[in-house]
């Protein structure tokens, strides 16, 4: 089993959505429940938080400058220098009890992000959306319960997607030109009792790294046959997502959560909500920027 180490004692409630900015060598991540977008510098081990005033599910780098964020009330541009938010579109304005969760950019520079029903008492009330480079938004997957991890294959022909309560990572045939999805099938299935699949990333060999909520691990799977290849033991129960970063994309950064843990559990996991890192011996793939 691969080891990891504490990178930054963030004490986040619901750390999520790590995104590597290769140009500036920064790690962006969010604390969903504290309404914060974080800018972390691994070279100096310093972290800056921007409060955006509402739940924030994901943040991605915009090639034209700044960030695009998926907030409870839709997609916004965020200027990290001025902390100014510019609203763009809210595809679920008629669903005030929903919020955006995980998201990232596809090979064409579109921003994909999905939603969940915030009380989490009813299933299939969310959806997966694609925020296109023309600033239009399109619903891509219906009846989603807790939209989570996304990844695309190196040949740009397959998209992977996690809806956590299903315990599955599914694959779609993906059309880069249109963003179209077809031929849905199961790529990876997590056995009951081993945690819930959350965020994920893909490495240069085409293998998926999936964080397991309540599973104490980030696991590497082969999406061609669903085989478990390797695991990283995390000293907290709720790792949430991962991304490759660093100058050569050889460091795997891992976010985690402390939310809804009991007092006893928190005492056993003093670093719940922290950033961790591991060097698994493989390289990642570059994080795509939003091209709109």
N, C-alpha and C positions, 0 to 999 in steps of 0.2 A: 504494500500500500504506500502511496506517495505521501510525503509529509507536507505540511503547510506551516506557515508562521504568521504571527500577528504583524500586520503592516501598519495599521492605524487604529487606535482605540476610539472609535467614532461614537460609541454609545447611541447608535441610531435606534429608533423604534422600528422602522420598517425600511431598512436599507435595500435598495434595488437598482436595477437598470444601469450597471456600469458600462461606460462608453469611452473608448480610448481615442484621444485626440493626438494623432501622430505628429501633426505640424508643431504643436506646442508641448508635446510630451506631458500631457495632463490627463488625468482620469476624472471624468464626470460621473457622478452617481446621484441618486435621489434618496431622500428620506420621505416616503410617501405620506406618512401620518403626521410628520412635523412640517409638511408643506415646503420642503427645502430642496433646492438644487445645490449640489456640492461640487466644488472644483478642488481636486486633490493633486498636489505636486509630489510625485514620489522622490524626486531628487532632494527636496528640502523637507519632506514629510510634513508639509503644511496643508491645511484644509480651510477652505472658505465656503460659507453657506449663504445662499440667497433665498430668503423667504418669499415665496410666490403667492401666499395667501389662500391657497386651496390645495387639495390633494394633487400631487404630481406623480404620474406613473413612469415617465421616461423623458430623457433629454438626449438629443442628438446634435452633432455639430452641423452647422449650415455653412456650405462652401462660401457663400457670399458674406459671411461674418456672423458671429453670435451663435445662438442655439435655437432649435425648434423644440418645444416641450409639449407633451400631452398632459393636460391638466383635467381636473374634474369637469370643467366647463369647455373642453375642446382643445383645439390646437392653437398655440400661440408662438410668436417669435419672442425670444428673450435676449436682450443686450446685457451681457455679463458686466460690462464696464459701468453702465448707468443703472442696471437692474430694472430697466423699463420693459414691461410686457406689452405686446401688441396682439390683440385677439385676431384670429383669422377665420376659423369656422368651428362650429359646435355641431357635430352630427347627431348628438343625442340630447338636444335642448329639451326634448319632450320627455326625457327620462332623468329627472333630477336626483333619483336615488342611485344612479349609475356613476361610475368614475372610470377613467382610463387607468390601465395598469401597464404592463410591459410593452416595449416597442423598440424598433430599430429600423435602419434603412436597408433597402434591397439593392441589388446590383445596378439598378437604373437610377438610384438616388432618390427613390420615393420613401416616405416615412410610414411604416406600418405600425399600428398600435391597436390594442384591443381593450374592451371594457369588461366590467363585472358589476353585478348588483351589490351595492355596498353592504346592506345588511347580511348578505350571504345566506339568506334563509330560503331562497327559491333559485332553482337552477335555470340555465339556458336563457337568461335575460340580457346577456351581453352579446357583443359581436366583435369581429375583427375588421378593422378599417385600413384603407390605404389612402394616405394624404399625398396626392400627386404633386409633381413639380410645377403644375399650373395652378396650384393651391386649391384644387377641387378635391373632394373627399368621396371615396367609394366604399360601400359595404361589401366585404369579400367573403366572410364566413358568418353564417347566422347561428343562433341558438348556442352561444358560448356561455359557459358558466363562470370560469375564471381564466381570462385570456392571459397567456404567459409567454414562454420562450419562443423565439424565432431564430431561424438560421437559413442560409442559402448555400447550396453546393458550389464548388469551385467552377464547374462547367455551366453554372447559371441556369440549370434546367430543373432543379428540385428545390422546393421550399419546405422547411420543417416547422411545425407549430405544435405548441402544448396548450391544451385546456386542462388545467391541473386536476380537477376531480375525476377525469376519465382515467387517470394514471397512464396516459398514453402520450407519446410523441408521434404525430402523424406526418406523413409526407404527401406533398402534392406535386404533380407536374406543373412547372412554372414557366410562363411565357414572359421573358424579360421585356419584350416590346410593348405588351399590353398590360402586364401585371395579372394576366389571367391564370386561374387555378383549375386543375382538373385531376381526375384519377386519384382521389383521396384513398390512402391506405395506411395501416399501422406500421410504423418503423421500429418503435421501441415501446415496450410495456414494462411498467414497474410493478413487481409483485406486491400484494397487499401486505402491510406491516413494515415496508422498507422505506416509507416516506412518500411524499407527493412530489411529482416532477414540477419544477418551478422554472426559473430562467435557464438559458443555455447559450452556448457558443459552439463554433465549429473550428476544428484545427486544419492545418494545411494538408493533412492526410484524409480529410473528409469525415473524421470521426466527431461525434457530438459529445460535449461536456455538459451534463445536466445536473443542476443543483437540486438536492432532495430536501424539501421542507420537512422537518421532523424526522429526517433521515441521517443527520450528522455527516453527510458526505456530498462530494461532487464526484460524479461517476462519468467515465468515458465509455461510450457505446458505439458499436458499429451499426449505422442505420441500414446497412444492406441486409443484415440478418438478425438485428436486435441483440447481438451478443454483448455482454458486459466484458470490457477489456481491462479497465483499471479503475481505481478509486482513490480519492484524496480524503483522508479522515479530517474533519473539521471539528474543533473543540467547542462547537455550539450546535444546538439541535436544528437551527433554522437558517442554513445557508440559502440564499435566494437567487443568485445569478452569478455569472462569471464572464470575463472578457480577457483576451490576450492583449498585453501591452508591453511597454518597454521598447527600447531602440530596435530590437530584433524580433519583437512579438514572441518572446520566449517566457515571459512571466504571466501567469494566470492570476488575475485579481478577482477576488471573491467577496461579494457583499453578504450581509446577514441581517437578521432581525431579532429583536427582543420583545416585540409586541405580544401581549396576551400570555406571556410566561408567568408562572406562579412565582411567589417570593422564594420558595425553595429552589425552583429551577434556575432563577436568576443568580442565587447564591452559588449554585454549582457551575454556572456559566458566566463568570464575571466579564467575559469579552463578547457576550451576545450583542449583536448590533455593530460589530467591528468590521473593518476591512482586513482580509487575509490575502496572502499570496503564496503561490507554489511555483516550482519550476519542474513541470512534468516531463521535460525532455523532448517535447515537440513544439513546433512553432504554430502560432495562430494565423488567422487570415486578417487582412487589414479591415478596420472599421470603415464602412462607407459613410460619406457625408451626404446631407440633404442637398439636392441640386436645384431646389426652387428658390 
